[in-house]
Amino acid sequence: MKIFSAQQMRMADEATMQSKNITSLELMEQAAQQVFNLIHNRLQGAPVLIHVFCGIGNNGGDGLVVSRLLLEHGYNIKTYIVNFSENRSKDFLVNYDRLKEITSSWPIQLKSKEDFPTVSREDMIIDAIFGIGLNRPLVSWVGQLIKHLNTFRCFTLSIDIPSGLYVDKAPDDSEAVIYANTTVTFQLPKLVFFLPQTGMYTQDLEVIDIGLDRNFLTQSPGVGILISKNEVLPLYRPRHKFSHKGTFGHCVIIGGSYGKIGSVVLATRSALRIGAGLVSAYLPECGYEVMQSSVPEAMVITDDDDELAEIHLDFKPTAIGIGIGMGTNEKTVKAFEKFLKHNQSRLVVDADGINILSKHLQFFENLPEKTILTPHPKELQRLIGEWKDDFDKIEKTKAFSKEYDCIVVIKGANSITIYDNQLYVNTTGNPGMATAGSGDVLTGIITGLLSQGYEPLHAAVFGTYLHGSSADIVIQQTSFEGLLASDITSYIGAAFLELFKRPEAEGQVE
């Protein structure tokens, strides 16, 4: 599923009105009808008091239509107009009159702090104050209204986007944004829902089809792609009957230092579990017995030191994952530099490998094209420098990726893979993954996929998806708190099986 910017969504609206020969008013009715359908299906006529807060633009118009439809179906409604300007959209005014025609209780006008209503904890709020068109700081009292509504902690549904949020930049006042239990957004998701700084404003996202022009949606590139099962299934490379271990490559995991051999164990086991034909671990001598006994399926190559002072392979691996637990001492830095100058294999760089690169940017000259970097936020900061907000972070990462021809996987709640000015936003994973070693598992997964012949971008996107999917399966048995990185590795096979479950079979009970 594509992710569109605010401008692209406006263009999609225009294309739809032209291709279907409908007015903006008819498109508004169409969209609001779908919002109503979702609410009605969930409430089923429940006698809850619903407070609908409408702005004076088109998002407010959507809210007015929803109010009217709810009233027509017997719901208990209070509608408020957040009157912060004399300028009203034409479609808002039409729907304002339509609402007044069916009720003697006209919408309540809010013009200042003195007008703020009280809402019960058992009530429901529908937020239709501002939509994706918001492009300037809020009027002071409107910001206070939003903060006021947040204090009631009742169930809140936002139409298209929580009011106070911009689509393409961080909010001016982080407290003057609606905290929505559910956001019902139109046609396509927006990037703002998946970033750490702004994703917290909605707990549950519902994307509803409002009938926008399919040709326009298909032909427009979008600012990103939301990665779910439908997007990764075509990436899967099926196995054939006469395949053998050589068919699926020989990858090497390089890293470790005294006290940090576990990271290489996790990555090595994950590379095997994801399906690499052969996996070798290259690590300091102190890790030999640990690795040999922990992962009997792997081959082990050691340096003669307790830290990596030399990296020498007498064969050409299909793919290499390097950097985990490696350390950044002078000997290791020199060994890493020498390795890069002679390496001809596909490469994944993580952890201390990234930390070394951030201090020695000249090393990028020797990286293979489409090298995959998998930084957590602090490692990313060392690479690209400080950022003012998440949108700035993404723009800087795009520029970095383009300059060094590398694929960057920004690890997080919604890990984002960046390459060729495109974003691939992952949808799997959970808070239990905030545990030591889960990043090492990802390094092994991606390296193992590269080993099997997956293209680097496909390996990064598919690997990130499977990594999160495995963790999602694990927590059904362990909880967030009980999740270990090694559990993610153990359930990689289950994540593959999950890919091929038929939707109609998922809910069956025998």
C-alpha positions in Angstrom: 0.0 0.0 0.0 1.4 3.4 -1.0 1.9 6.3 1.4 0.9 9.7 0.0 1.8 13.2 1.0 -0.9 15.9 1.7 -0.3 17.4 -1.8 -0.7 14.0 -3.5 -4.0 13.3 -1.6 -5.3 16.7 -2.8 -4.3 15.7 -6.4 -6.0 12.4 -5.9 -9.2 14.2 -4.9 -9.1 16.4 -8.0 -8.4 13.4 -10.3 -11.3 11.6 -8.8 -13.7 14.5 -9.3 -12.6 14.8 -12.9 -12.7 11.1 -13.8 -16.0 10.4 -12.1 -17.6 13.7 -12.9 -18.6 14.4 -9.3 -18.4 17.5 -7.1 -16.2 18.0 -4.0 -19.5 17.9 -2.0 -20.4 14.5 -3.4 -16.9 13.2 -2.7 -17.2 14.5 0.9 -20.5 12.7 1.3 -18.9 9.5 -0.1 -16.0 9.7 2.4 -18.0 10.6 5.4 -20.5 7.8 4.6 -17.6 5.3 5.0 -16.6 6.8 8.3 -20.2 6.5 9.5 -20.4 2.9 8.3 -17.3 2.0 10.4 -18.7 3.7 13.5 -22.1 2.2 13.1 -20.8 -1.3 12.6 -18.9 -1.0 15.9 -21.5 0.8 18.0 -24.6 -1.0 16.7 -26.8 1.7 18.1 -25.3 1.8 21.5 -26.7 4.6 23.7 -23.4 6.4 24.1 -23.3 10.2 24.0 -21.2 11.2 21.0 -19.5 14.7 20.9 -18.6 15.7 17.3 -16.1 18.6 17.2 -16.0 20.1 13.7 -13.6 22.7 12.3 -14.8 25.1 9.6 -12.9 23.5 6.6 -13.5 20.3 4.7 -12.5 18.1 7.7 -15.2 19.9 9.6 -17.6 19.2 6.7 -16.8 15.5 7.0 -17.7 15.7 10.7 -21.0 17.4 9.9 -21.9 14.7 7.5 -21.1 12.0 10.1 -23.2 13.9 12.7 -26.1 14.0 10.3 -25.9 10.3 9.5 -25.6 9.4 13.2 -28.6 11.5 14.0 -30.6 9.8 11.2 -29.8 6.5 12.7 -30.9 7.4 16.2 -27.7 8.1 18.0 -27.3 10.7 20.8 -25.3 13.5 19.3 -23.9 16.8 20.3 -22.2 18.7 17.5 -19.7 21.6 18.1 -18.3 24.1 15.7 -14.8 25.3 16.5 -15.2 28.8 15.3 -11.6 30.1 15.0 -12.1 32.1 11.8 -14.7 33.8 9.6 -13.5 31.8 6.6 -15.5 28.6 5.9 -15.3 26.1 3.1 -18.3 26.0 0.7 -18.8 22.3 1.4 -18.8 22.9 5.2 -21.5 25.5 4.8 -23.7 23.2 2.7 -23.4 20.4 5.2 -24.0 22.8 8.1 -27.3 23.7 6.6 -28.2 20.1 5.9 -27.6 19.2 9.6 -29.7 22.1 10.8 -32.6 20.9 8.7 -32.9 17.6 10.5 -32.6 18.7 14.1 -33.8 21.3 16.5 -30.5 21.1 18.4 -28.3 23.2 16.2 -24.5 22.9 16.5 -23.0 24.6 19.5 -20.6 27.4 18.6 -17.2 27.4 20.4 -15.4 30.8 20.1 -13.1 31.0 23.2 -12.0 29.1 26.3 -15.2 30.2 28.0 -17.2 27.9 25.7 -15.3 24.7 26.4 -17.7 21.8 27.1 -17.4 19.1 29.7 -17.3 15.5 28.4 -17.9 12.4 30.5 -15.4 9.5 30.6 -18.1 7.2 29.3 -18.9 9.4 26.2 -17.2 9.4 22.8 -15.5 12.2 20.9 -15.3 12.4 17.1 -12.5 14.8 16.1 -13.1 16.6 12.8 -11.4 19.9 13.7 -8.5 19.8 11.3 -7.6 17.5 8.5 -4.6 17.0 6.3 -4.8 20.6 5.1 -3.5 22.0 8.3 -0.4 24.1 7.4 0.0 26.7 10.1 0.2 27.0 13.9 -3.1 26.7 15.8 -4.9 29.7 17.2 -4.1 29.8 20.9 -7.5 29.0 22.3 -7.9 26.1 19.8 -4.7 24.6 21.0 -6.1 24.9 24.5 -9.3 23.2 23.4 -7.4 20.2 22.1 -5.5 19.9 25.4 -8.8 20.2 27.2 -10.4 17.4 25.2 -7.4 15.1 25.8 -8.0 15.5 29.6 -11.3 13.5 29.4 -9.6 10.3 28.3 -12.8 9.1 26.7 -12.8 7.1 23.5 -11.7 9.4 20.7 -12.0 8.8 16.9 -10.2 11.2 14.6 -11.3 11.7 11.0 -8.4 11.4 8.5 -5.8 12.6 11.0 -5.7 13.7 14.7 -6.3 17.4 14.8 -3.1 19.4 15.5 -0.9 17.1 13.4 0.6 18.1 10.1 1.0 15.4 7.4 4.5 16.4 6.4 6.2 17.9 9.4 6.3 17.6 13.2 3.7 19.6 15.2 4.5 23.0 16.6 3.2 22.1 20.0 3.4 18.4 20.9 0.7 18.7 23.5 -1.8 20.5 21.3 -2.6 17.4 19.3 -5.6 15.0 19.7 -4.6 11.7 21.2 -6.9 9.4 19.2 -7.8 5.8 20.1 -8.7 5.3 16.5 -7.9 7.4 13.4 -10.0 6.6 10.3 -7.9 7.9 7.4 -9.0 8.2 3.8 -7.8 5.8 1.1 -4.1 5.7 1.9 -2.0 5.9 5.1 0.2 8.9 5.8 3.8 8.8 6.9 3.1 10.8 10.1 1.3 7.7 11.5 4.5 5.6 11.5 7.2 7.9 13.0 8.3 7.8 16.6 7.6 11.5 17.2 4.1 11.5 15.7 2.8 8.0 15.6 2.0 8.1 19.3 -1.1 10.3 18.6 -3.1 7.4 17.3 -3.4 3.9 18.9 -5.2 2.2 16.1 -5.3 3.2 12.4 -8.1 2.3 10.0 -7.6 3.0 6.3 -10.9 3.2 4.5 -11.6 3.1 0.7 -13.5 6.2 -0.3 -13.4 5.5 -4.0 -10.5 7.7 -5.2 -9.4 7.3 -8.8 -7.6 4.0 -9.2 -5.5 5.1 -12.2 -4.1 8.1 -10.3 -3.3 6.0 -7.3 -1.6 3.3 -9.4 0.4 5.7 -11.5 1.6 8.1 -8.7 4.8 6.9 -7.0 3.9 8.2 -3.5 6.5 9.0 -0.8 6.7 5.5 0.5 5.2 2.0 0.6 3.6 0.4 3.6 5.0 -3.1 3.8 2.6 -5.9 4.8 2.0 -9.5 3.8 0.7 -8.5 0.3 3.8 -6.5 -0.4 6.4 -9.2 0.7 4.7 -12.3 -0.8 5.9 -11.5 -4.3 9.5 -11.2 -3.0 9.5 -14.8 -1.7 11.8 -17.1 -3.7 10.3 -20.7 -3.7 12.6 -23.7 -3.3 12.8 -26.4 -5.9 12.9 -30.2 -5.4 16.5 -30.6 -6.7 18.0 -27.7 -4.7 21.0 -28.4 -2.4 22.8 -26.5 0.2 25.1 -24.9 -2.4 22.0 -23.5 -4.1 21.4 -21.2 -1.1 24.8 -19.7 -0.7 27.5 -19.6 1.9 27.4 -16.5 4.1 29.8 -15.4 6.8 28.9 -13.5 10.1 31.9 -11.5 11.3 32.1 -9.9 14.7 32.4 -10.5 18.4 34.9 -9.7 21.1 35.5 -10.9 24.6 32.2 -10.9 26.4 30.2 -10.2 23.2 30.3 -13.5 21.4 26.5 -14.0 22.0 25.8 -11.4 19.3 27.5 -13.5 16.7 25.8 -16.6 18.0 22.4 -14.9 17.5 23.2 -13.7 14.0 24.7 -16.9 12.9 21.8 -19.0 14.1 19.4 -16.5 12.4 21.2 -16.8 9.1 20.8 -20.5 9.2 17.2 -20.4 10.3 16.3 -18.0 7.4 17.5 -20.6 5.0 21.2 -19.9 4.0 22.8 -23.1 2.7 26.1 -22.7 4.6 27.0 -20.3 7.4 30.4 -19.6 8.8 31.1 -17.5 11.8 34.4 -15.5 11.9 35.2 -14.3 15.4 38.1 -13.9 17.9 39.7 -17.0 19.3 37.9 -16.6 22.7 34.6 -17.3 21.0 35.5 -20.7 19.4 34.1 -23.0 22.0 31.0 -20.9 22.6 30.1 -20.8 18.9 31.0 -24.4 18.1 28.8 -25.7 21.0 25.9 -23.2 20.6 25.5 -23.5 16.8 26.6 -27.0 15.7 25.3 -26.4 12.2 27.7 -23.5 11.6 31.4 -23.6 10.7 33.8 -21.5 12.8 36.8 -19.5 11.8 38.8 -17.6 14.4 41.4 -14.9 14.7 44.3 -15.6 16.9 43.4 -12.7 19.2 40.6 -12.0 21.8 39.6 -9.2 19.5 39.4 -9.0 15.8 42.9 -8.0 14.7 42.7 -9.6 11.3 39.8 -10.6 8.9 41.0 -13.1 6.3 38.8 -15.4 4.3 40.3 -17.9 1.8 37.0 -18.2 -0.1 34.5 -15.8 -1.5 31.2 -15.9 0.5 27.9 -15.2 -1.1 27.2 -12.6 1.5 28.7 -11.2 4.7 27.2 -9.6 7.8 29.8 -7.7 9.9 30.1 -5.4 12.9 28.0 -7.0 15.7 29.9 -7.1 19.0 33.1 -6.3 17.1 34.4 -3.4 19.2 36.0 -0.3 17.8 39.6 -0.5 19.1 42.5 0.5 16.8 43.4 -3.1 15.7 39.8 -3.8 14.8 39.4 -0.6 12.8 42.5 -1.5 10.8 41.3 -5.0 10.2 37.9 -3.7 9.1 39.5 -1.2 6.7 41.7 -3.9 5.2 38.7 -6.3 4.9 36.7 -3.7 3.0 39.4 -3.1 0.5 39.5 -6.8 -0.5 35.9 -7.8 0.0 33.8 -8.6 -3.1 30.7 -10.0 -1.5 27.4 -8.5 -0.7 27.5 -6.8 2.6 25.4 -6.1 5.7 26.9 -3.7 8.3 25.6 -3.3 11.8 26.5 -2.1 15.3 30.3 -1.4 15.7 30.7 -1.7 11.9 28.5 1.3 11.6 30.2 3.1 14.4 33.6 2.7 12.7 32.1 3.9 9.4 30.7 7.0 11.0 34.2 8.0 12.2 35.9 7.0 8.9 33.6 8.0 6.1 36.4 7.4 3.6 35.8 3.7 4.2 32.6 4.0 2.2 34.7 4.1 -1.0 35.3 0.4 -0.5 31.8 -0.7 0.2 30.0 -2.8 -2.4 27.0 -1.1 -4.1 23.8 -1.4 -2.2 25.5 -2.3 1.0 22.9 -2.6 3.7 23.3 -0.6 7.0 21.0 -1.5 9.9 21.5 1.3 12.5 19.4 1.9 15.6 18.7 5.7 16.2 21.9 6.5 18.0 24.0 4.8 15.4 22.1 6.6 12.7 22.8 9.9 14.4 26.5 9.1 14.3 26.2 8.6 10.5 24.1 11.5 9.4 24.3 14.0 12.3 21.6 15.6 14.5 18.1 16.1 13.1 15.4 18.5 14.2 12.5 16.1 13.8 11.7 12.7 12.3 10.9 14.2 8.9 14.4 15.9 8.8 15.9 12.6 9.9 14.3 10.8 6.9 15.5 13.5 4.4 19.0 13.3 5.8 19.0 9.6 5.5 17.7 9.8 1.9 20.6 12.1 1.1 23.1 9.8 2.8 21.8 6.7 1.1 22.1 8.4 -2.3 25.6 9.8 -1.7 27.0 6.4 -0.7 24.7 4.2 -2.7 23.7 2.2 0.4 20.5 0.8 1.7 19.6 2.1 5.2 17.3 0.2 7.6 16.3 2.6 10.4 15.3 0.2 13.2 12.3 1.2 15.3 8.6 0.5 16.1 8.0 0.8 12.3 11.4 0.1 10.8 11.9 2.1 7.6 14.1 0.9 4.8 15.4 3.7 2.6 16.9 3.5 -0.9 16.7 5.4 -4.1 14.6 8.2 -2.5 11.9 5.7 -1.5 10.7 4.6 1.9 9.6 1.1 2.8 7.7 1.3 6.1 7.4 -2.0 7.9 4.2 -3.0 9.7 5.3 -6.0 11.8 7.0 -6.1 15.2 6.1 -5.1 18.7 7.5 -3.5 21.9 8.9 -6.8 23.1 11.6 -6.4 20.5 13.2 -3.7 22.6 15.6 -6.2 24.1 19.3 -7.0 23.7 20.2 -9.0 20.6 17.1 -8.4 18.5 19.2 -6.3 16.1 21.8 -9.0 15.8 19.0 -11.4 14.7 18.0 -8.9 12.0 21.6 -8.8 10.7 21.6 -12.6 10.5 18.3 -12.7 8.7 19.2 -10.2 6.1 22.6 -11.7 5.5 21.0 -15.1 5.1 18.5 -13.8 2.5 21.4 -12.2 0.6 23.1 -15.5 0.6 20.1 -17.1 -1.1 20.2 -14.7 -4.0 17.7 -12.1 -2.9 18.4 -8.7 -4.2 19.8 -6.4 -1.5 16.7 -4.1 -1.3 14.4 -7.2 -1.3 16.5 -8.8 1.4 16.3 -5.7 3.6 12.6 -5.2 3.2 11.6 -8.9 3.4 14.0 -9.6 6.2 12.7 -6.7 8.3 9.2 -8.0 7.8 10.0 -11.6 8.8 12.0 -10.3 11.8 8.9 -8.5 13.1 6.5 -11.2 12.1 8.4 -13.8 14.0 8.4 -11.6 17.1 4.6 -11.0 16.7 4.1 -14.8 16.8 6.4 -15.2 19.8 4.6 -12.7 22.1 1.3 -14.7 21.8 3.1 -17.2 24.1 5.7 -15.1 26.0 4.3 -11.5 26.4 6.2 -8.4 25.5 8.3 -8.6 28.6 9.1 -12.3 28.2 10.5 -12.0 24.7 14.1 -12.9 24.1 16.1 -12.2 20.9 16.7 -16.0 20.6 12.9 -16.5 20.6 12.7 -14.4 17.4 15.2 -16.7 15.7 13.3 -19.8 16.9 10.1 -18.6 15.3 11.4 -17.5 11.8 10.0 -20.7 10.4 6.6 -19.9 11.8 6.8 -16.4 10.2 7.4 -18.1 6.8 4.3 -20.3 7.4 2.3 -17.2 8.4 3.0 -15.8 5.0 1.1 -18.5 3.2 -1.9 -18.8 5.5 -5.1 -18.3 3.5 -7.2 -15.5 5.0 -10.3 -17.6 5.1 -8.5 -20.3 7.1 -7.0 -17.9 9.8 -10.3 -17.7 11.8 -11.5 -21.3 11.5 -12.0 -23.3 14.6 -11.8 -27.1 14.3 
